[in-house]
Structures are given as C-alpha cells and as structure tokens.
Amino acid sequence: LINIEWAGKKLNIVDTPGYLEFHGEAKSALRVADFAAIVLSSNHGVEVGSELSWGYAKKDYDIPVLFVVNQLDRENADFDAVIAQLRERFGNKVFPFMVPVNHGEGFNQIGDVLRKELYTYELDGSGNYSEKKADGEWGDKLDEMHEELIELIAESDDSLLETFFENGELTEEELRGGLHNAFISGGLIPVFAIASKNNVGVKRMMDVVSRYAPCASDFKEVHGKRPGTDEAIHHGPSVDEPVSAFVFKTVSEPHIGELSFFRVYSGTITAGDSLSNTSRNTTEKMRQVFFMNGKNRVDSNKLIAGDIGAAVKLKNTHTGDTLASSQSPI
C-alpha cells in the first residue's frame, strides 16, 4: 500500500505483483479499487497476466481500466505494436494519451495528445521536463490524434456528441467532464507511455490520473445486505454516512501480530472506535489505525471514506469481513 498527494488529490495505491503465481494478490486488490492500472512491457506487450487482470477488473469487479506501457527506453521497444495488440484484444476504445517520440535507448521525449505538446525529459531521474507546442510532422500527428480523442470522448455522451457536431470542437471544461465520464463508463481506455527507470512521462501520467480518473465519490452507492438477511441496503460514499469498511487482506507481522488491510467505503473510522464485525456478529475495538507506505506504518487519528489503511490486533476479524457502525450495520 502507498498513499500520496498529487495535484491536490489523495491517491491510495495498491501495488500488486504481475507474476501469475500471485494473481490472488491482484484479485484481492481489485476488490477494493476504484480503477485498475495494468502495466505492460514495451517489449512483451499483452501477456497472459495482462489478460487475466483485465478479466478480473472488468468481469469480476466492473471497474475502469487504464494501461501503462513501460520500459520504452529498451532497445527493442515498440509502442505502436503494443497499441495494436491492445486494440485487438480489448477493442477500439483503447487510446494513447501520450506517444513516445524517440523510443529506444535514450528515450526522453513524449507527445501529449491532450495538449498537443512535446515534452522533453531530463534523464537524471528527477522527472523534470520542458515543453513546447508540437509543429511540423509531430504537430500534424498530434492534431489528428487529438481530434480522434475528442470524438471518442463525445461518443460516450449524447449531449456532448451533439455539441461536438454543432461546433466542431469542445471547450476545455466540456472536454474535462466528458473525459472523466468516458473513463468511468469504459467509453475510453487510456494508454500512457513511460520509462520508469529515468522517470520519463510519469509526472504527466500522474497529472492526468489525478484530474480525470475515477475517485471514491464517483461511485454513488455502497451496496450491501442487512446483516442476517438477504435484504439489499446501501450507504452513500460520504464521510457523513454510517461507517462501512471491508477487510481485503491480512498479513502476519513479526513482533506485531496480524495486520488487517481495509478499505473504508463510507463514514469515518477513528482510533478507539468500537465497530461491529457484521460478518461474524462480534465487536472490534479499533485501537490503532494506520496508513501504510510499504512496510512503514504511519499512525493516523482517522481514516475517511475512500481511504485504504490498516489496523493491528483485531481479535476476530479476517479477510473478507465487513466492519460497520453498530447503529447502522451493513
């Protein structure tokens, strides 16, 4: 687990291994994710693990997906071949937001389709870059791709499509709202081009994700059942709603005991709260709650709806259990 703040947004990241032996880890993470970022190698493209992860995200949990093509600084990198593979497997909604200008050894330049600009990155790992308006051959290419992207965004919203046909373009505000909605609905599957070793393209990818990707409040209802019955009930995803949280992983830590990872779906969990484990009909005292950054625990007074955190020494709570307010159990 990693949590960071970027461009005024808080991102809770759950990083999982790609190897097939660990696909249980990917499934448990996707159970609590708002969207999935599937990382591909520029050399190998779509592999079995990529297809399985797509299946878990779309079929099992029905969440949006984006793709990240990494290692574009490798000698045999072939971004166009990877895009072709992605479209063949996952459809024509797959669309690159960034394209590498000089992939291969020394890769440091990216064309940004949204802004129609060229970014040249420093290769010192800082992630810093200079930008300029694309012109010439790259100007034409990015103009053309920008038009295609706008059409794809408009297609997922009838009123936007109408505006687009009437005016021949969309304002930045219309584009922003439409892009966000297209991402959530699956009408658009973004692809990013990066080389993580030298931090090329990562900042721009993070900017786009923080602005347009789905977030906790986009999912209007937290669905569940009234404990002991099959009656469907729901909470909103707000901090003002009663508490509901789902434990998606349990690990045993030396000198500490069991560490329970959970996603807060509604309300606020404060250290010292007594919550109902509605899966086992018991009560749990949340003595300490943490944010996690890798193995480092950061004490927190409270975790709010949308947060992913951890608690220690829960007496009778296991993976797959729900913790909720005893006044409004779910």
N, C-alpha and C positions, 0 to 999 in steps of 0.2 A: 504494500500500500504506500502511496505517495500522495501528499496534498500540497498544492502550490497555489499562489495567487498570480494571475496573469491578466493584464489589461482590465483590472477592476473586478475580475471574476475569480471565484474559488473553484479549482478543479480537484476532484478526488479521483485519483488514477489507481486502477488495479492492474498491475503488470503480471502477465502470466507467461509461462514457458511455451515455446512453439512446438517442442517435440511431441510426437504422438503419444508417448508413454504418459504425458502429463495433461492429456486433454480433459481429464476430470477437473483440473485446476481452472481451465478456461471456462468450462461449463458453470462451475460454482461462481466465478467472477461475473459472467454474463447474466446470471440470475439477478444481480443487483445493479447492473449497469444501465445508464440512460442511452448509451450508444457504444458501438464496438469499433476500434481502430485495428484493422488487420494489416500487419507489417509483412511486406514481401521483399525478397532479394531481387535486385535488378538483373542478376544472372539467371536465377532459377524461376522467377515468375510465380505463377499459380501452382502450388503443390497440394498434396492430399490434405495436409493440415489446414491450408487456407480454405479449401472447400468445406471441410468439416466445421471450421469456425464460422463460416458463412451460414451453414445449415443451422448451427446452434442459435446464432443471433437472430436469423430471420424466421426459421420454422419453429424453434422451441420457445423463443422469448419475444419474438416480434419487435425487435429494436433496430434502429437505423445503423447503417454501416458506412465507414469510410475506409479507404485503402491508403497505405503509405508505402511508396516504392523507395527502399533504402539502398545504400551501397552503390549509388550512381557514380562514385569515384573509382569503381573497379574497371579493370582493363576491358572486359567483355560486356560492360553494361549496355542494355538495350531497352530503353524506356518504351519506345514505340511497340516493340514485340510484347512487352508486359501489358500495355494498354489493350492491344489486340486480343490477348488471352483473356483479360478481364471481361472485355465486352462479349467475347464468345461464350464465356461461362455464365456471366451474370447480367447480360443484357445491355442495351444501348443507353441506359440511364447512367452508366459509368462515364465520368467525365473528368479530365485533368484540370485542376485549378492552377497547377504550376507545370511548366515543361522545362527540362534541362536544355541549356543552350550548348554546353560543351561536355556532355557526359563522358566518362572515362577518366584516366589519370589526370589529376589537376582540375577536376570538376569544381567550378566555383561560380557559375553563372546560371541564373534561372529567369525564365519568362513568366510573369504573373498575368494570368488570363483575366482575372477580375479587374485589375488596374491598368492593364496593357503597358506594363513597365518591365524593364530589365533590371535585375538585382545582381550585383557583383559582390561576392562574399570574400572576406579575408580568410585565409586558410590557417589561422592561428588558433582555431577552436573557440574564439570569442563569440561567433555568431553575428558579428557586425557586418553591415553591408552598405554599399552606396547604391543609389537608384537613379535611373534616367528613363525618360519616355522612349518606348521602342520605336525605331524607324526602319526604313528600308525593308528588306525581306522579313525581318522579325516583326516589324510594325504591321505589315500586311497579314502575317500569320496570326498574330495575337488579336488583331481586329476581327479576323474571320472566326477565330475560336470564341472570342467574346460574344459575337452575335449568336453563335450556336448555343453558348451557355445561357444567354438571356432567353432564347426560345425554349430551352429545356426547363428553365425556372418558370416561365409563363405557362407552359403546358400543364403544370400541376395545379393551376389556379385559374378557373374560367374567367374571373373578373380581370385578372392580370393579363390573360391572353387577349381579351377584348381591348384593354388599354394599349397593349403592345401593337396590335394590328391597326388601331386608330392612329397612334402617334409614331409608330415605327421605333420606339425606344421606351425604356422605363427609367423613372427618376431613381436616384441613389436610394431614397427611402423605400420606394416600391420594390426595388431590387433586393434590398436588405431583408424586408419582411418576407418577400417571396422566396428568397434563398433559404431562410430559416425554415419556412413551412415545407419547402420541397425536400429539404434534408430530413425533416421529421417523417414526412409521408413516404419517403423512399422514391419520390419522383426524381431525385438526383442522388447519385452516389459519388462523392468527391474522391479524387485521387491526388495525393501530394507527392512531390519529388524532392528527396533529401539525400544527404550523405551525413550520417550522424557522427562519423569519426571526427570530421572537422567542423561539425555543427553548421553545415550548409543547408539553408532552406528551413531550418527548424523554427526560427523565430516567426517567420511569415506564416508557417503552418499553424503555430500556436495562436497567432493573431486571428486567423480565420476561424479556428475552432472555438476560441473564446467568444467571438462575436455571433457565430451562426449555428453552432452545434446545439443539439437538444440539451436542455437542462432539467433539473428536478421539477420545476414548476410547470414545464410544458405538459406533463402527464397529469391530467386533470383529476383523476381519481385513483385512490389506493384501494384495490379490490381485495376483499377477504370474506370470511364467513363469521357468523355469530358463533362463539365457542359452544361446542356440544351439539350444534345443529348444522343443517345444510343451507340455512338462510343466508343469502348473499347480502353483505353490507359493504359500505365504503367510507373512507375518510378522504378529505382533500389533502394535497401535498404540503399544506401550510404549517408554519410553526404554531399557528393558533388552534390547530386541531388537536384532538387527544393523541397521545404517543402511540406509535406503532413502529416496530423495528424487526428486522429479520436477520437471524444469525446464519451466515453463509459459509463460515469456515472456523474450525477450532484447531489450534496448534498447542503442543506442549513445550513450554519454555523452561530450560534449566533454572533452578532457584526461584522460579515464579509460579509454576503450575500451568494450568490451562488458560490460554488467551483466546477469547471469543471475538471474532471479527463480525461486525454487524453493520447493516445499512439502516439509517433512520428514514422512514418513509413519511412520517407526519409527527408534528409536535416537537418538543424539546426534551432531551434527556439530560438531567443534571446529576452531577456526582452526589451520591447519597440517596437518590430516589429509590423507592420500592416499586418494582414493576411486576405485573402478572405474566408468568410464562404460560400463555394460553394453550400451548401445545401439550403441556404436562400438568396443567392445573396446579401450579405451585407459585410461590412468590420469590422474587430475586431482589436482593439489595445491590444496587449499582455503586459499590464502594468507591471505585476509581474508574474514570473513563478517559480514554486516550485518543489522540490522533497518532498515526503511525507514519514514519518515514523510513522505509526499510525496516531494520531491526530497532531503530530508535523510537522510543515511546515519548510522546510529548503530552504531559498532563493537561487535561482540559477541564474547565469547570462545567462546560455543557457542550452537547452536540445537537445540531438542529436538523430539521427535515432536509434531506439531500446529502447529509454528511455520511461518511464511512469512517468508522472508528473501531475501538477495541475495548474490552473490559476484562479484568482478571478475577479469578477465584469466584466465578459464578457457581453456585452449589449444584444445581441440577438442570443446567441449560446446555444443549448440544446443537450441533449443526442441523439446520432445518427448522429450528424452533422460532416462535414468534414471541417477542416481548411487547407488552402493551399496557396502557393505562388500566387500572382495575375498575375505574369508573365507566370506561367505555371500551371494553375488551373486544379484540378482533382477532 
